[in-house]
Every structure is written in structure tokens, then in C-alpha cells.
Amino acid sequence: MASVFEGFHGKVVQRGDKAYEESVYQYAWSSLIDKGIIEPKAILYAQDDADVIAAINYAKTHNIAIAVRTGGHQYSGASSTNGRNIQLDLSSTYTSFHWENADHSQVTLGISIDLGTFQKKLEEQGRFVPMGVCRQVHLGGHVQTGGYGQFTRSFGLLADYVQKVRIITADGQVRWVERGRTEDKDLLYAILGGSPGNFGVLTDVTLNVLKDEDYPASRGFRALFPYSEATLKRLLDVMVDQDDTPDTPGDYDYCLSMMSASPAEGRPAVIVAFAHWANLEGRNQPYDPAFFEKILDAGGADKAMSYLGIFLDGKTHTPMSVLCSHWILPVARVFPFPFHKHTYFSNSNSKTLKAKGWTRWVSGRIQELAADPSSGCFAGAQFQYCGGIHSRFVLNAKDGVTSFSWRDSHFMSVLAAAYDVSASKDAEKTAEAWVHKNDSEGVGHRGAKFSTQDRRVLWGSYDLDLPAARKYYFDQEPKKYDQLSGIKKMYDPSHVFTPNKFCIGPLPTHVLDADKTRGAKYTFSEAMQDADKRANVVDHLV
């Protein structure tokens, strides 16, 4: 079968093969089955650089495109494709890991390594770097969409620590693209924030990492609270209060996650609070427990429980590398159902959010969906504070190395609705109406509860057409997007890496025509059964 793709020696699964359904399955598939956009003609599992270059040559010869997948999840299906286009799977291709110096402050690793493995290797040396919380997500797509996580405010994004990347571009050339090298400035800017996989095939990344010993008194908070609308509002009020003064110390990160009850799995609705004090000034910096105490009081000190076996109250020192490991969770899907998930940043400060009653409004919106599990709908939410003059999320953007947008934001919100049509025939319509009402009331206009500007993020994208939605994903409109389109034209003039509509620049014929050529349909339940061993659905929380 591989002989169809000249020079390619890895495994190939084509549309119609017995293994196709399991191979094509990914996180977003269940939500987009009716769109026909996750149906590549073939999935090519590359073994090495030679296979990647062979796939590129095949695509150019046949005037098709390549979608690059490194592993994990992509909410809008942008790491897949359809029509005659192919998917290049790198989930186990680039797995090298080596330290660049004796003090373990710089590391080079392959993009196929998952975050859980990466963080374990860092912790062994007392090292850490900001990154996301999903263990099974692989480095390639994660770093190209920023690497947002629990350390965003105190340390910035994972992409901020990139020193160089190794990439194979559409001309088949292998390049090291380095920070600070004039001739690499544009390409690095595009790779880090332009849209993942649109500029070539990333293979390796070199990162500067941080040392535990520089933060000798760091502390963490992690607790699970029983969900109620009132409890969620109180915990959110604590978060909004952080922004009352722009001078809030940069040491503090605070995130909240909420999950509806799942009667089938016998688990209740819960709220999980994550926070830390980073001890950015070192050994002589005094620690004040007041912030963690506010969180504990808001959630209910007598109700606080461990989450997945871990409870932290900030009373003792926990190394930053250990905290980073604690924040990485063994969760692929909280609910094994299709979903609608919308993520936004906010340009509103605490004064505005309080005046508009945001915490009451959003708690009420979540309660509306969470109140009746028998409806077949399940709420999920995440909230994070990222603002203030000491926020590294804000400050790290000023060097202009990356193109990630909306880094002057104050807060981030993720609102998701999973739906089980086997429990209720109206579940999908209910979930869809819920997220649309959140959007219409919450973002994009003067009276919006959360943000007067519609600010979306690449890692949490839900649109299928990036050029049409460009103003929501890229700031400095139209300057930044036009600049990225120009870089795209320079390095990928034939649109080899434009496999779908969620891509930078003008859309070529092989994308616009792809919807006319679709493969066989199959059901979500079938794909889930085939992928159960990989889906790693959470079956308990307490």
C-alpha cells in the first residue's frame, strides 16, 4: 500500500481500509462528523525525515495538501483534511530528548513527545517550563498554538522559551530557525502563532527551561469542591478581585475548572481550583497566605477535597517542577460525547466585569446546563486570570518574537457543552443554543458581559474558516494577518500546507474543492469503540 506514495516507507492507511476509522479518529471528530472535514484520503505515519520529504514531494506532484498531526487534540479538526488531501501523522516520529548543557537549563526534544513525558523528564532534574495541562497532548501542535497552561501569568507561554526550531519546509529543505537570527525572524514569528502546521513540518524544538532552585519557597494550592452555582460565583469573585489593582504580584496564578455531574459514571458535579505562588524574588521574599485562604474560604474549607489524589493548601513549600507535574492531568475527554467548546480572552478589567455582573451571569449560565443531567447535556468550564502589569503573559509579548494575539487580555474563559443524543434527541440543539446564547450575551459588543471585543485563540479554535474569522484570532487587524500571509506565500507558495479552510492566506483550489469529494461516513460510537484504548476518558474525579 505504501508503494502508492513513492519513497514513503512508513505505514499508510487509506480511505476504505479496515484501520481507517480508528486512524482518522481525533478529539474533534465526533463534533464535526456532519461537516465531512476529517476524512483524509490517506493517513501517512512517517518514520523519519525522508518520509516527511517523500510526502511533501507527493503532495506537490499531485497538487494536493498535507495536514500535519503530532498527537493529542485539535478542537476544530484543523490537523486533519478531506477530499484528495492527506494527513501526515507524526505522533511517534520525533521522540529524541537531550540536554544541551551541564546545568540542564536548555533542552532539545522532538515534537512527538507528549507533555506528560516531557514534564517527567524535566522534574527529574528539578526543571520546569510553562506548558498545558493535558498529559496526552504532544509538543508540536502545543508549542505552535502557544503552550497555554497554569503558569501563564507568572511565567508566560511555552512558546516564549523557544530558542530555535527544526522544520522541513515545502521545498523539502531541513532548516534550523533560530531566535535572534535576522534571516529567521519572519519564519519563527509565523511558526509561533501564525496557525499550526501552515508553514512546514516542525520536527524538533530547543527550549530554555527554569530551575527549581531559583524559586526556593514556591507553594501551590489544589482542591476539589462540590459544585453549586453560589460556590462557583464566590470562587470567580476571588479571581476578578485579583484585577482590582494592576500591581497584583506576578507570583500568583489562579485557574478554575468546572465539570457537570455524570450520572452514568456515578460522579457529582465539581469545581477544581488550581493556584500557586511562584516566589519570583527568591529566598528572601516574604510569603503571605491570604490569597490561598480566600480561595479556600470561597470554596468552603470544610468541603475541600483532594483532586485525583492530590490536595495542596499552600502551607508548605512545593518545588515548581513538582507543581507543574501536579497540574498535568490524565484527562483526554471529560465526557465521551460530541461537544461545542468556545474559548475567549477578555479586554474587560475587574471594574467592568463587576459593573456588568459577569460572575453572576456566567455562574447562572453554567447552572442552566448543569442543573438537569437527564437533558443529555453536560457543562464544562475553565477560567483564568492573566492580567496586571507584572504578568509575564503580557510582558513576554513585548519582544515581538511570536505572533500570538490578545496578550493584553485580563481574563480567559472556556465554556463547553457536551451532548449525548442517546439520552435526549434534543441534546445537540440544547447544547448549540446554550453556547450561542453565551456568545451573544458575553462577547463582541458594548454591552457584553465578558469582553466587548471578540477575542478567540488558536488552541481553542471553533471556526472552520480562518480567513473569514481572521479579525477574531489576530490582533492588529489587518497588519498582522497580512504579514503572516506574506510569510506563508514566501515559504509555501504552492499551498502544500493548506489542507483545510482553517489556514493562513488565500485558500487554494484543492481546499475549496475538497468538500465535493468526501469519503464514507461512519458513526461516532464506532470510532469511540475503536479508539477507547487511546481516548483515556476520565471515569472518576474524587
C-alpha positions as CSV (number, residue, x, y, z in Angstrom):
1,M,0.0,0.0,0.0
2,A,2.9,2.4,0.8
3,S,4.1,2.0,-2.8
4,V,1.3,4.3,-3.9
5,F,3.3,7.1,-2.2
6,E,6.8,6.9,-3.9
7,G,9.7,6.9,-1.4
8,F,7.5,6.7,1.7
9,H,8.4,3.7,3.9
10,G,6.1,4.2,7.0
11,K,2.6,2.8,7.5
12,V,-0.1,4.1,5.2
13,V,-3.8,3.8,5.9
14,Q,-6.1,4.8,3.1
15,R,-9.8,5.6,2.9
16,G,-11.7,2.3,2.8
17,D,-9.0,0.3,4.7
18,K,-10.2,-1.6,7.7
19,A,-8.0,0.5,10.0
20,Y,-9.2,3.8,8.6
21,E,-11.9,4.6,11.2
22,E,-9.5,4.2,14.1
23,S,-6.7,6.0,12.3
24,V,-8.8,9.0,11.4
25,Y,-10.4,9.4,14.8
26,Q,-9.4,12.5,16.8
27,Y,-10.8,14.7,19.5
28,A,-12.9,17.0,17.3
29,W,-14.2,14.2,15.0
30,S,-17.3,13.5,17.0
31,S,-18.4,17.1,16.9
32,L,-17.7,17.6,13.2
33,I,-18.9,14.3,11.6
34,D,-21.6,16.1,9.6
35,K,-19.1,18.6,8.2
36,G,-17.0,15.9,6.4
37,I,-13.8,17.7,7.1
38,I,-12.0,14.9,9.0
39,E,-11.7,12.5,6.1
40,P,-8.2,12.5,4.6
41,K,-7.6,10.4,1.6
42,A,-4.8,8.6,3.5
43,I,-3.0,8.8,6.8
44,L,0.8,8.5,6.4
45,Y,2.7,7.5,9.5
46,A,6.2,9.0,8.9
47,Q,9.2,7.1,10.2
48,D,11.8,9.9,9.6
49,D,12.8,13.0,7.7
50,A,12.9,11.0,4.4
51,D,9.3,10.0,4.8
52,V,8.3,13.6,5.5
53,I,10.1,14.8,2.4
54,A,8.5,12.0,0.3
55,A,5.1,13.1,1.5
56,I,5.8,16.7,0.6
57,N,7.0,15.7,-2.9
58,Y,3.9,13.5,-3.4
59,A,1.7,16.4,-2.4
60,K,3.4,18.9,-4.8
61,T,3.4,16.4,-7.7
62,H,-0.3,15.7,-7.3
63,N,-1.4,19.3,-6.4
64,I,-2.8,18.3,-3.0
65,A,-2.1,19.4,0.6
66,I,-0.8,17.9,3.8
67,A,-2.4,18.2,7.2
68,V,0.2,17.7,10.0
69,R,-0.8,15.9,13.2
70,T,1.6,15.4,16.1
71,G,-0.9,13.9,18.5
72,G,-3.3,14.9,21.2
73,H,-6.3,17.0,20.3
74,Q,-7.3,19.9,18.0
75,Y,-10.8,21.1,18.7
76,S,-11.8,22.3,15.2
77,G,-10.2,19.5,13.2
78,A,-7.5,21.7,11.7
79,S,-4.9,18.9,12.0
80,S,-7.0,16.8,9.5
81,T,-8.3,17.2,6.0
82,N,-10.6,15.8,3.3
83,G,-11.0,15.3,-0.4
84,R,-7.8,14.1,-2.1
85,N,-5.6,15.6,0.6
86,I,-3.5,13.5,3.0
87,Q,-2.7,13.6,6.7
88,L,0.9,13.2,7.9
89,D,0.9,11.6,11.4
90,L,4.0,12.4,13.5
91,S,2.7,11.0,16.8
92,S,5.7,8.7,17.2
93,T,8.2,10.1,14.6
94,Y,10.4,12.6,16.5
95,T,11.0,11.4,20.1
96,S,14.6,12.4,20.8
97,F,15.4,14.3,24.1
98,H,18.8,15.6,25.1
99,W,20.1,18.3,27.4
100,E,22.2,21.0,25.7
101,N,24.3,21.9,28.7
102,A,25.7,20.6,32.0
103,D,23.4,22.7,34.3
104,H,20.2,21.4,32.5
105,S,19.0,24.8,31.5
106,Q,18.4,24.1,27.8
107,V,16.9,21.1,26.2
108,T,16.2,19.9,22.6
109,L,13.4,17.5,22.1
110,G,11.3,16.0,19.3
111,I,7.7,17.3,18.7
112,S,6.2,13.8,19.1
113,I,6.9,13.8,22.8
114,D,3.7,14.2,24.9
115,L,3.5,16.7,27.7
116,G,3.4,14.1,30.5
117,T,6.6,12.5,29.3
118,F,8.3,15.9,28.8
119,Q,7.4,17.2,32.3
120,K,8.5,13.9,33.9
121,K,12.0,14.3,32.4
122,L,12.1,18.0,33.5
123,E,11.1,17.2,37.0
124,E,13.9,14.5,37.3
125,Q,16.4,17.4,37.0
126,G,14.4,19.9,39.1
127,R,13.5,21.9,36.0
128,F,10.2,23.2,34.6
129,V,8.7,25.4,31.9
130,P,5.2,26.7,31.4
131,M,3.0,24.3,29.4
132,G,-0.5,22.9,29.1
133,V,-2.3,20.5,31.4
134,C,-3.3,17.6,29.1
135,R,-0.9,14.8,29.5
136,Q,-1.5,13.2,26.1
137,V,-1.1,16.3,24.0
138,H,2.1,16.3,22.0
139,L,4.6,19.1,21.8
140,G,4.4,20.0,18.1
141,G,0.9,21.4,17.9
142,H,1.0,22.6,21.5
143,V,4.0,24.9,21.1
144,Q,2.7,26.3,17.8
145,T,-0.5,27.4,19.4
146,G,1.3,28.9,22.4
147,G,1.5,26.4,25.1
148,Y,-1.0,27.9,27.4
149,G,-1.3,26.5,30.9
150,Q,-1.5,27.0,34.7
151,F,1.8,29.1,34.7
152,T,0.7,31.6,32.1
153,R,0.6,34.7,34.3
154,S,3.8,34.1,36.4
155,F,5.9,32.7,33.5
156,G,4.2,33.3,30.2
157,L,3.7,30.8,27.4
158,L,5.8,27.7,26.5
159,A,6.5,29.4,23.1
160,D,8.2,32.3,24.9
161,Y,11.0,29.9,25.9
162,V,11.7,28.6,22.3
163,Q,15.3,29.3,21.2
164,K,15.1,27.5,17.9
165,V,13.0,25.0,15.9
166,R,13.8,22.5,13.3
167,I,11.4,22.5,10.4
168,I,11.1,20.9,7.0
169,T,9.6,23.4,4.6
170,A,7.6,23.0,1.4
171,D,10.8,23.0,-0.7
172,G,11.9,19.8,1.1
173,Q,14.7,21.7,3.0
174,V,15.5,21.0,6.6
175,R,16.1,24.2,8.5
176,W,17.0,25.3,12.0
177,V,15.2,28.5,12.6
178,E,16.7,30.5,15.5
179,R,15.6,33.3,17.8
180,G,17.7,36.4,17.3
181,R,19.0,35.5,13.8
182,T,17.8,38.2,11.4
183,E,17.2,35.9,8.4
184,D,15.0,33.7,10.6
185,K,12.9,36.4,12.2
186,D,9.9,36.2,9.9
187,L,9.6,32.4,9.8
188,L,9.9,32.0,13.5
189,Y,7.3,34.7,14.0
190,A,4.9,32.8,11.7
191,I,5.6,29.4,13.2
192,L,4.9,30.6,16.7
193,G,1.4,32.0,16.4
194,G,0.5,32.0,12.7
195,S,-1.5,28.8,12.7
196,P,-0.1,25.4,13.4
197,G,1.3,23.3,10.5
198,N,0.7,26.0,8.0
199,F,4.4,26.8,7.4
200,G,6.1,23.4,7.3
201,V,6.6,20.3,9.3
202,L,8.1,21.0,12.7
203,T,10.4,18.2,14.0
204,D,12.4,19.4,17.0
205,V,12.4,22.4,19.4
206,T,15.1,23.8,21.6
207,L,13.9,25.4,24.8
208,N,15.4,27.3,27.7
209,V,13.9,25.9,30.9
210,L,13.6,27.2,34.5
211,K,15.3,25.9,37.7
212,D,13.6,25.0,41.0
213,E,16.4,26.4,43.0
214,D,15.6,29.9,41.7
215,Y,12.2,29.7,43.4
216,P,13.1,28.1,46.7
217,A,9.9,28.8,48.6
218,S,7.2,28.3,46.0
219,R,3.8,27.0,47.1
220,G,0.8,25.5,45.5
221,F,-3.0,25.2,46.0
222,R,-5.1,22.4,44.5
223,A,-8.5,21.4,45.9
224,L,-11.8,20.0,44.7
225,F,-15.1,21.5,45.9
226,P,-18.6,20.2,45.4
227,Y,-20.3,22.3,42.6
228,S,-23.0,24.8,43.3
229,E,-23.9,28.0,41.5
230,A,-23.1,30.0,44.6
231,T,-19.8,28.3,45.2
232,L,-18.7,28.9,41.6
233,K,-19.6,32.6,41.8
234,R,-17.7,33.1,45.1
235,L,-14.6,31.4,43.6
236,L,-14.9,33.6,40.5
237,D,-15.3,36.7,42.6
238,V,-11.9,35.9,44.1
239,M,-10.4,35.7,40.6
240,V,-11.9,39.0,39.5
241,D,-10.7,40.7,42.7
242,Q,-7.1,39.9,41.6
243,D,-7.5,42.6,38.9
244,D,-8.7,45.3,41.3
245,T,-5.1,46.7,41.3
246,P,-2.8,46.4,38.2
247,D,0.0,45.9,40.7
248,T,-1.0,42.3,41.8
249,P,2.3,40.4,42.2
250,G,3.3,38.3,39.3
251,D,3.8,35.3,41.6
252,Y,0.1,34.3,41.5
253,D,-1.7,32.2,39.0
254,Y,-5.2,31.1,39.7
255,C,-7.4,28.8,37.5
256,L,-10.8,27.2,38.0
257,S,-12.3,24.2,36.2
258,M,-15.9,23.1,36.5
259,M,-17.4,19.7,35.3
260,S,-21.1,18.7,35.3
261,A,-22.2,15.6,37.0
262,S,-22.1,12.3,35.0
263,P,-24.9,10.0,36.3
264,A,-23.7,7.2,34.0
265,E,-20.3,7.2,35.7
266,G,-21.7,8.0,39.2
267,R,-19.7,11.2,39.7
268,P,-21.0,14.5,41.0
269,A,-20.6,18.0,39.6
270,V,-17.3,19.5,40.9
271,I,-15.1,22.6,40.8
272,V,-11.4,22.3,40.9
273,A,-9.2,25.2,42.0
274,F,-5.5,25.5,41.0
275,A,-3.2,28.2,42.2
276,H,0.4,28.8,43.0
277,W,2.7,31.4,44.5
278,A,5.9,31.3,42.4
279,N,8.4,33.1,44.7
280,L,9.8,35.1,41.8
281,E,12.1,37.2,44.0
282,G,13.8,34.2,45.6
283,R,14.8,33.2,49.1
284,N,14.2,36.4,51.0
285,Q,10.8,37.2,49.6
286,P,8.0,37.0,52.3
287,Y,5.0,34.8,51.7
288,D,1.5,35.9,52.6
289,P,-1.1,33.0,52.8
290,A,-4.1,35.4,52.5
291,F,-4.7,34.7,48.8
292,F,-4.9,30.9,49.2
293,E,-7.1,31.4,52.3
294,K,-9.5,33.4,50.2
295,I,-9.9,30.6,47.7
296,L,-10.4,28.0,50.5
297,D,-13.0,30.2,52.2
298,A,-14.8,30.8,48.9
299,G,-15.0,27.1,48.1
300,G,-15.7,26.0,51.6
301,A,-12.9,24.9,53.8
302,D,-15.0,22.1,55.3
303,K,-15.8,20.8,51.9
304,A,-12.4,20.9,50.2
305,M,-11.2,17.5,48.9
306,S,-8.2,16.1,47.0
307,Y,-8.4,16.0,43.2
308,L,-7.1,12.8,41.7
309,G,-5.4,12.0,45.0
310,I,-3.7,15.4,45.4
311,F,-4.6,18.2,47.9
312,L,-2.4,21.3,48.4
313,D,-3.2,24.1,50.7
314,G,-0.1,26.2,50.3
315,K,1.1,25.8,53.9
316,T,4.4,24.2,52.9
317,H,6.9,24.6,50.0
318,T,6.3,22.6,46.9
319,P,9.0,22.9,44.1
320,M,7.8,24.4,40.9
321,S,8.7,21.3,38.9
322,V,6.5,19.2,41.2
323,L,3.7,21.8,40.9
324,C,3.9,21.6,37.1
325,S,3.6,17.8,37.3
326,H,0.6,18.2,39.5
327,W,-1.1,20.5,37.0
328,I,-0.7,17.9,34.2
329,L,-3.8,15.8,34.3
330,P,-4.5,12.3,32.9
331,V,-7.5,13.6,31.0
332,A,-8.3,13.2,27.3
333,R,-12.0,13.7,27.4
334,V,-14.0,14.6,30.5
335,F,-17.2,13.4,28.7
336,P,-17.2,10.8,25.9
337,F,-19.6,12.8,23.7
338,P,-19.6,15.4,21.0
339,F,-19.3,19.0,22.2
340,H,-19.3,22.7,21.5
341,K,-16.4,24.5,23.1
342,H,-15.8,28.2,22.9
343,T,-12.7,30.0,24.3
344,Y,-12.3,33.7,24.7
345,F,-10.0,36.3,26.2
346,S,-11.4,39.4,27.7
347,N,-10.4,43.0,27.3
348,S,-12.5,44.0,30.3
349,N,-10.9,44.8,33.7
350,S,-12.4,43.9,37.1
351,K,-14.2,47.2,37.4
352,T,-16.1,46.5,34.1
353,L,-16.8,42.8,35.0
354,K,-18.2,43.8,38.3
355,A,-20.4,46.5,36.9
356,K,-21.8,44.1,34.3
357,G,-22.3,41.3,36.9
358,W,-20.2,38.8,34.9
359,T,-19.6,36.3,37.7
360,R,-23.3,36.1,38.5
361,W,-24.2,35.9,34.8
362,V,-21.7,33.1,33.9
363,S,-22.5,31.1,37.1
364,G,-26.1,31.3,36.1
365,R,-25.4,30.2,32.5
366,I,-23.5,27.1,33.7
367,Q,-26.2,26.3,36.2
368,E,-28.8,26.3,33.4
369,L,-27.0,23.5,31.7
370,A,-25.7,21.6,34.8
371,A,-29.0,21.6,36.6
372,D,-30.6,18.8,34.7
373,P,-28.2,15.9,33.7
374,S,-31.1,14.0,32.3
375,S,-31.3,16.5,29.4
376,G,-28.3,14.8,27.9
377,C,-26.2,18.0,28.1
378,F,-23.1,18.4,30.3
379,A,-21.3,21.7,31.2
380,G,-17.6,22.2,31.4
381,A,-15.8,25.4,32.1
382,Q,-12.3,26.9,32.7
383,F,-11.4,30.3,33.9
384,Q,-8.0,32.0,34.4
385,Y,-6.7,35.4,35.4
386,C,-3.7,36.6,33.2
387,G,-3.6,40.4,33.6
388,G,-1.7,43.0,35.5
389,I,1.5,45.0,34.9
390,H,3.6,42.1,36.4
391,S,2.0,39.4,34.2
392,R,4.6,37.5,32.1
393,F,1.8,36.7,29.7
394,V,1.7,40.4,28.9
395,L,5.4,41.3,29.4
396,N,6.9,38.4,27.3
397,A,5.0,39.5,24.2
398,K,6.8,42.8,24.0
399,D,9.9,41.3,22.3
400,G,7.8,40.7,19.2
401,V,9.3,37.2,18.6
402,T,6.0,35.4,18.4
403,S,2.7,36.4,16.7
404,F,0.2,35.2,19.3
405,S,-2.6,37.7,19.7
406,W,-4.6,39.3,22.6
407,R,-1.7,39.3,25.1
408,D,-3.0,42.4,26.7
409,S,-6.0,40.5,28.0
410,H,-7.1,40.3,31.6
411,F,-9.1,37.0,31.8
412,M,-9.7,33.8,29.8
413,S,-12.9,31.9,29.7
414,V,-13.7,28.4,28.3
415,L,-17.4,27.4,28.2
416,A,-18.2,23.9,26.8
417,A,-21.3,21.8,26.3
418,A,-21.1,18.1,25.6
419,Y,-24.2,16.4,24.4
420,D,-25.5,12.8,24.4
421,V,-28.2,12.3,21.7
422,S,-28.9,8.8,23.0
423,A,-30.1,10.4,26.3
424,S,-32.2,13.1,24.6
425,K,-33.0,13.7,20.9
426,D,-32.8,17.4,21.6
427,A,-29.4,17.3,23.3
428,E,-27.5,18.7,20.4
429,K,-29.9,21.6,19.8
430,T,-29.8,22.4,23.5
431,A,-26.0,22.5,23.7
432,E,-25.8,24.5,20.5
433,A,-28.4,27.1,21.7
434,W,-26.5,27.3,25.1
435,V,-23.2,28.2,23.5
436,H,-24.7,30.6,21.1
437,K,-26.5,32.5,23.9
438,N,-23.2,32.6,25.8
439,D,-21.6,34.2,22.8
440,S,-24.4,36.7,22.0
441,E,-24.6,37.9,25.6
442,G,-20.9,37.5,26.6
443,V,-18.7,38.8,23.9
444,G,-18.3,41.2,21.0
445,H,-20.4,44.3,21.7
446,R,-20.6,47.2,24.1
447,G,-23.0,45.5,26.5
448,A,-21.2,42.2,26.5
449,K,-20.8,40.6,30.0
450,F,-17.3,39.3,29.5
451,S,-15.5,41.1,26.7
452,T,-16.6,44.0,24.4
453,Q,-14.1,42.7,21.8
454,D,-14.4,39.2,20.3
455,R,-11.0,37.6,21.1
456,R,-10.5,34.0,20.2
457,V,-7.5,31.7,20.5
458,L,-5.9,29.2,18.1
459,W,-5.5,26.4,20.7
460,G,-9.3,26.7,21.4
461,S,-10.5,27.4,17.9
462,Y,-14.0,26.5,16.9
463,D,-14.3,28.2,13.5
464,L,-13.7,26.2,10.3
465,D,-12.7,29.1,8.1
466,L,-9.8,31.1,9.4
467,P,-9.6,33.8,6.6
468,A,-13.3,34.6,7.3
469,A,-12.8,34.8,11.0
470,R,-9.3,36.4,10.9
471,K,-10.3,39.5,12.9
472,Y,-11.2,37.3,15.9
473,Y,-8.0,35.3,16.1
474,F,-5.4,38.0,15.2
475,D,-5.0,41.5,16.7
476,Q,-3.6,44.5,14.8
477,E,-6.0,43.8,12.0
478,P,-5.2,43.8,9.1
479,K,-1.4,44.3,9.7
480,K,-0.6,41.0,11.5
481,Y,-2.7,38.7,9.3
482,D,-1.4,40.3,6.1
483,Q,2.2,40.0,7.3
484,L,1.6,36.3,8.1
485,S,0.0,35.7,4.7
486,G,3.1,37.2,3.1
487,I,5.4,34.9,5.0
488,K,3.2,31.9,4.0
489,K,3.5,32.9,0.4
490,M,7.3,33.0,0.7
491,Y,7.8,29.6,2.3
492,D,4.8,27.7,0.9
493,P,3.8,29.2,-2.5
494,S,2.1,26.0,-3.7
495,H,0.0,25.7,-0.5
496,V,1.3,22.3,0.4
497,F,0.4,23.0,4.0
498,T,-3.0,24.4,3.4
499,P,-5.1,21.3,3.9
500,N,-8.4,22.9,5.1
501,K,-10.1,26.3,5.5
502,F,-8.6,27.0,8.9
503,C,-5.3,28.2,7.4
504,I,-3.4,31.4,6.8
505,G,-3.7,33.1,3.5
506,P,-5.9,32.7,0.4
507,L,-7.5,29.2,0.1
508,P,-6.4,27.2,-3.0
509,T,-8.5,25.0,-5.3
510,H,-7.6,21.8,-3.5
511,V,-9.2,23.1,-0.3
512,L,-12.2,24.8,-1.9
513,D,-13.0,21.7,-4.0
514,A,-12.4,19.2,-1.2
515,D,-15.9,19.4,0.2
516,K,-17.1,18.0,-3.2
517,T,-15.1,14.8,-2.7
518,R,-16.0,13.1,0.6
519,G,-15.2,9.7,2.0
520,A,-17.6,7.2,3.6
521,K,-19.4,8.3,6.7
522,Y,-19.2,6.3,9.9
523,T,-20.6,6.8,13.4
524,F,-19.1,8.4,16.5
525,S,-19.8,5.3,18.6
526,E,-17.9,3.1,16.2
527,A,-14.9,5.4,16.2
528,M,-15.0,5.7,20.0
529,Q,-15.1,1.9,20.4
530,D,-12.0,1.6,18.1
531,A,-10.2,4.4,20.0
532,D,-11.2,3.5,23.6
533,K,-7.7,2.4,24.4
534,R,-6.4,5.8,23.4
535,A,-9.3,8.0,24.5
536,N,-8.4,7.8,28.2
537,V,-11.8,9.1,29.3
538,V,-11.8,10.1,32.9
539,D,-14.0,7.7,34.9
540,H,-13.7,9.2,38.3
541,L,-12.6,12.5,39.8
542,V,-12.6,12.1,43.6
